[in-house]
């Protein structure tokens, strides 16, 4: 599993990944965390761009601040 970590959760994701590793889950599950800068996504990328990138690369998005309203809001993109 590849998780695309939104820029607002980078510190939390590092703690989470550390806990997952400490409990031995990385030996059982193929988990990888990928950050925006690694994949050259701008931190101000709109939700549509982030969603399309994640879908094209079979990633799960970990986020806490994507928008609910607007033409490129994650909620609208998911419904489309």
GUKOLSE-938063 format. One record per residue: residue number from 1; residue in three letters; x, y, z of N, C-alpha, C in turn. Coordinates in steps of 0.2 Angstrom, whole numbers. Example, Ala and Ser with C-alpha at 12.3 -4.5 7.8 and 13.67 -1.06 7.14 Angstrom:
BEGIN
+-----+------+-------+--------+-------+--------+---------+-------+-------+--------+-------+
! seq ! type ! neast ! nnorth !   nup ! caeast ! canorth !  caup ! ceast ! cnorth !   cup !
+-----+------+-------+--------+-------+--------+---------+-------+-------+--------+-------+
!   1 !  Ala !    66 !    -28 !    39 !     62 !     -22 !    39 !    66 !    -16 !    39 !
!   2 !  Ser !    64 !    -11 !    35 !     68 !      -5 !    36 !    64 !      0 !    39 !
+-----+------+-------+--------+-------+--------+---------+-------+-------+--------+-------+
//
This chain:
BEGIN
+-----+------+-------+--------+-------+--------+---------+-------+-------+--------+-------+
! seq ! type ! neast ! nnorth !   nup ! caeast ! canorth !  caup ! ceast ! cnorth !   cup !
+-----+------+-------+--------+-------+--------+---------+-------+-------+--------+-------+
!   1 !  Unk !     4 !     -6 !     0 !      0 !       0 !     0 !     4 !      6 !     0 !
!   2 !  Unk !     3 !     11 !    -4 !      6 !      17 !    -5 !     2 !     23 !    -2 !
!   3 !  Unk !     4 !     26 !     3 !      0 !      32 !     5 !     3 !     39 !     3 !
!   4 !  Unk !    -1 !     43 !     0 !      1 !      50 !    -2 !    -1 !     54 !     4 !
!   5 !  Unk !     5 !     57 !     7 !      4 !      61 !    13 !     3 !     68 !    12 !
!   6 !  Unk !    -3 !     71 !    13 !     -4 !      78 !    12 !     1 !     82 !    16 !
!   7 !  Unk !     3 !     88 !    14 !      8 !      92 !    17 !     7 !     93 !    24 !
!   8 !  Unk !     0 !     94 !    26 !     -2 !      96 !    33 !    -1 !     90 !    38 !
!   9 !  Unk !     0 !     84 !    36 !      1 !      78 !    40 !     8 !     75 !    40 !
!  10 !  Unk !    13 !     79 !    38 !     19 !      75 !    37 !    22 !     73 !    44 !
!  11 !  Unk !    22 !     77 !    49 !     24 !      75 !    55 !    20 !     70 !    58 !
!  12 !  Unk !    14 !     70 !    58 !     10 !      65 !    61 !    11 !     58 !    57 !
!  13 !  Unk !    12 !     59 !    50 !     13 !      53 !    46 !    20 !     49 !    49 !
!  14 !  Unk !    25 !     53 !    50 !     31 !      51 !    52 !    31 !     47 !    59 !
!  15 !  Unk !    27 !     50 !    63 !     25 !      46 !    70 !    21 !     40 !    69 !
!  16 !  Unk !    16 !     40 !    64 !     12 !      34 !    63 !    16 !     29 !    60 !
!  17 !  Unk !    21 !     31 !    55 !     25 !      26 !    52 !    30 !     23 !    56 !
!  18 !  Unk !    32 !     27 !    61 !     37 !      24 !    66 !    33 !     19 !    71 !
!  19 !  Unk !    27 !     21 !    73 !     23 !      16 !    77 !    22 !      9 !    73 !
!  20 !  Unk !    20 !     10 !    67 !     19 !       4 !    62 !    25 !      0 !    62 !
!  21 !  Unk !    31 !      3 !    61 !     37 !      -1 !    60 !    39 !     -4 !    67 !
!  22 !  Unk !    38 !      0 !    72 !     40 !      -3 !    79 !    36 !     -9 !    81 !
!  23 !  Unk !    30 !     -9 !    78 !     25 !     -15 !    80 !    26 !    -21 !    75 !
!  24 !  Unk !    31 !    -20 !    70 !     33 !     -25 !    66 !    28 !    -26 !    60 !
!  25 !  Unk !    24 !    -21 !    59 !     19 !     -22 !    53 !    22 !    -21 !    47 !
!  26 !  Unk !    28 !    -18 !    46 !     31 !     -17 !    40 !    34 !    -24 !    37 !
!  27 !  Unk !    35 !    -28 !    42 !     37 !     -35 !    39 !    32 !    -39 !    36 !
!  28 !  Unk !    25 !    -37 !    38 !     20 !     -41 !    36 !    16 !    -38 !    30 !
!  29 !  Unk !    15 !    -31 !    31 !     12 !     -27 !    26 !    17 !    -22 !    22 !
!  30 !  Unk !    16 !    -22 !    15 !     20 !     -18 !    11 !    17 !    -11 !    12 !
!  31 !  Unk !    19 !     -7 !    17 !     17 !       0 !    17 !    22 !      5 !    16 !
!  32 !  Unk !    20 !     10 !    12 !     25 !      15 !    10 !    22 !     22 !    11 !
!  33 !  Unk !    25 !     27 !    14 !     22 !      34 !    14 !    26 !     38 !     9 !
!  34 !  Unk !    23 !     42 !     5 !     26 !      46 !     0 !    23 !     53 !     1 !
!  35 !  Unk !    28 !     58 !     1 !     27 !      65 !     2 !    26 !     69 !    -4 !
!  36 !  Unk !    23 !     74 !    -4 !     22 !      78 !   -10 !    28 !     80 !   -13 !
!  37 !  Unk !    33 !     82 !    -9 !     40 !      84 !   -12 !    43 !     79 !   -16 !
!  38 !  Unk !    42 !     72 !   -13 !     45 !      67 !   -17 !    43 !     66 !   -24 !
!  39 !  Unk !    36 !     67 !   -25 !     33 !      66 !   -31 !    32 !     72 !   -35 !
!  40 !  Unk !    35 !     78 !   -32 !     35 !      84 !   -36 !    28 !     87 !   -36 !
!  41 !  Unk !    24 !     86 !   -31 !     17 !      89 !   -31 !    18 !     96 !   -27 !
!  42 !  Unk !    16 !    101 !   -29 !     16 !     107 !   -25 !    11 !    107 !   -19 !
!  43 !  Unk !    13 !    110 !   -14 !      9 !     109 !    -8 !     2 !    113 !    -8 !
!  44 !  Unk !     2 !    117 !   -13 !     -4 !     121 !   -15 !    -8 !    118 !   -20 !
!  45 !  Unk !    -6 !    112 !   -22 !    -10 !     108 !   -28 !   -17 !    108 !   -26 !
!  46 !  Unk !   -22 !    109 !   -31 !    -29 !     108 !   -29 !   -31 !    101 !   -28 !
!  47 !  Unk !   -37 !    100 !   -25 !    -39 !      93 !   -24 !   -39 !     88 !   -30 !
!  48 !  Unk !   -42 !     91 !   -35 !    -42 !      87 !   -41 !   -36 !     85 !   -44 !
!  49 !  Unk !   -31 !     89 !   -44 !    -24 !      87 !   -46 !   -21 !     81 !   -41 !
!  50 !  Unk !   -22 !     82 !   -34 !    -20 !      77 !   -30 !   -23 !     71 !   -31 !
!  51 !  Unk !   -30 !     71 !   -31 !    -34 !      65 !   -32 !   -32 !     61 !   -39 !
!  52 !  Unk !   -31 !     65 !   -44 !    -29 !      62 !   -50 !   -22 !     58 !   -50 !
!  53 !  Unk !   -18 !     62 !   -47 !    -11 !      59 !   -46 !   -11 !     53 !   -42 !
!  54 !  Unk !   -15 !     53 !   -36 !    -16 !      47 !   -32 !   -19 !     41 !   -36 !
!  55 !  Unk !   -24 !     43 !   -39 !    -27 !      37 !   -43 !   -23 !     34 !   -49 !
!  56 !  Unk !   -19 !     39 !   -52 !    -15 !      36 !   -57 !    -9 !     32 !   -55 !
!  57 !  Unk !    -7 !     33 !   -48 !     -2 !      30 !   -45 !    -4 !     25 !   -40 !
!  58 !  Unk !   -10 !     23 !   -40 !    -13 !      18 !   -35 !   -11 !     20 !   -28 !
!  59 !  Unk !   -12 !     26 !   -26 !    -11 !      28 !   -19 !   -17 !     30 !   -15 !
!  60 !  Unk !   -17 !     29 !    -9 !    -22 !      31 !    -4 !   -20 !     38 !    -1 !
!  61 !  Unk !   -24 !     43 !    -1 !    -23 !      49 !     1 !   -24 !     50 !     9 !
!  62 !  Unk !   -19 !     52 !    12 !    -20 !      54 !    19 !   -20 !     61 !    20 !
!  63 !  Unk !   -25 !     64 !    22 !    -26 !      71 !    22 !   -31 !     73 !    28 !
!  64 !  Unk !   -30 !     80 !    30 !    -35 !      82 !    35 !   -37 !     89 !    33 !
!  65 !  Unk !   -35 !     92 !    27 !    -37 !      99 !    26 !   -40 !    100 !    19 !
!  66 !  Unk !   -42 !     95 !    15 !    -45 !      96 !     9 !   -51 !     99 !     9 !
!  67 !  Unk !   -53 !    103 !     4 !    -60 !     107 !     4 !   -66 !    102 !     3 !
!  68 !  Unk !   -71 !    105 !     5 !    -78 !     101 !     4 !   -82 !    105 !    -2 !
!  69 !  Unk !   -80 !    111 !    -3 !    -84 !     115 !    -8 !   -80 !    118 !   -13 !
!  70 !  Unk !   -83 !    118 !   -19 !    -79 !     121 !   -25 !   -78 !    116 !   -30 !
!  71 !  Unk !   -77 !    119 !   -36 !    -77 !     114 !   -42 !   -71 !    109 !   -42 !
!  72 !  Unk !   -66 !    111 !   -38 !    -60 !     106 !   -38 !   -60 !    103 !   -31 !
!  73 !  Unk !   -65 !    104 !   -27 !    -65 !     101 !   -20 !   -65 !     93 !   -20 !
!  74 !  Unk !   -61 !     91 !   -15 !    -60 !      83 !   -15 !   -67 !     80 !   -15 !
!  75 !  Unk !   -72 !     82 !   -11 !    -78 !      80 !   -10 !   -82 !     79 !   -17 !
!  76 !  Unk !   -81 !     84 !   -21 !    -84 !      85 !   -28 !   -81 !     80 !   -32 !
!  77 !  Unk !   -74 !     80 !   -32 !    -70 !      76 !   -36 !   -72 !     68 !   -35 !
!  78 !  Unk !   -72 !     66 !   -29 !    -74 !      59 !   -27 !   -81 !     57 !   -30 !
!  79 !  Unk !   -85 !     62 !   -29 !    -92 !      60 !   -32 !   -92 !     59 !   -39 !
!  80 !  Unk !   -88 !     63 !   -43 !    -88 !      63 !   -50 !   -85 !     56 !   -52 !
+-----+------+-------+--------+-------+--------+---------+-------+-------+--------+-------+
//
